[in-house]
Amino acid sequence: MDYKIFRVPVLNFVFRTSKTIPIASAKDDPQQLEKAYDEIAKALRNGDLVGIFPEGRITDNGGFIHSAPALHVSSRARRSR
């Protein structure tokens, strides 16, 4: 979930309760990105399920847009085991 949405008070409660991990792009906030990677790795080590939803949008023809950053998060979390 985009880290900026966590600043909205009511939504912050909902996201924290559901264990959503805030994430930022390296350009927006590199420290927040590293913190998200650490939290993802910790959750995976604890046996939790981590859903990674690709950024971007649906293409004009309804196809999927490749998302390398999500794959990076997944592979990085595995290496930290």
C-alpha positions in Angstrom: 0.0 0.0 0.0 1.3 3.5 -0.9 2.8 4.9 2.3 1.0 8.3 1.7 -2.4 6.7 2.3 -1.3 5.7 5.8 -1.4 9.3 6.8 -5.2 9.4 6.5 -6.4 8.8 10.1 -9.3 6.4 9.6 -7.6 4.5 6.8 -4.4 4.2 9.0 -6.4 2.3 11.6 -7.9 0.0 9.0 -4.6 -0.7 7.3 -2.7 -1.3 10.5 -5.4 -3.6 11.8 -5.1 -5.7 8.6 -1.3 -5.7 8.8 -0.9 -3.8 5.5 2.8 -2.9 4.9 3.3 0.7 3.6 5.7 1.0 0.8 7.2 3.8 -1.2 9.2 4.0 -4.4 13.0 4.5 -4.1 12.5 7.9 -5.7 9.9 9.1 -3.2 11.3 7.7 0.1 14.2 5.2 0.0 14.1 4.7 3.8 10.4 3.8 3.7 11.1 1.3 0.8 13.9 -0.4 2.9 11.6 -0.5 5.9 8.9 -2.2 3.8 11.4 -4.8 2.5 12.5 -5.6 6.0 8.8 -6.0 7.1 8.1 -8.2 4.2 11.1 -10.4 4.9 10.1 -10.6 8.6 6.5 -11.6 7.7 7.7 -14.3 5.3 10.2 -15.7 7.9 7.3 -15.9 10.4 5.3 -17.9 7.9 2.8 -15.2 7.1 1.3 -14.8 3.7 2.4 -11.6 1.9 0.4 -10.5 -1.1 2.2 -8.3 -3.5 0.1 -6.3 -5.9 1.8 -4.9 -8.9 1.8 -1.2 -9.4 0.7 0.5 -12.6 -2.6 0.2 -14.4 -4.6 -2.0 -16.6 -3.5 -1.7 -20.3 -5.9 -0.3 -22.8 -6.6 -3.9 -24.1 -7.0 -5.3 -20.6 -3.7 -7.1 -20.5 -1.2 -7.2 -17.6 1.7 -4.8 -17.3 4.9 -6.6 -16.2 6.0 -5.4 -12.7 9.7 -5.9 -12.0 9.6 -4.1 -8.6 7.2 -6.7 -7.1 9.5 -9.5 -8.3 12.4 -7.7 -6.7 10.6 -7.6 -3.3 9.8 -11.3 -3.5 13.3 -12.4 -4.4 14.9 -10.1 -1.8 12.7 -11.5 1.0 13.7 -15.0 0.1 17.4 -14.2 0.2 17.0 -12.8 3.8 15.8 -16.1 5.2 
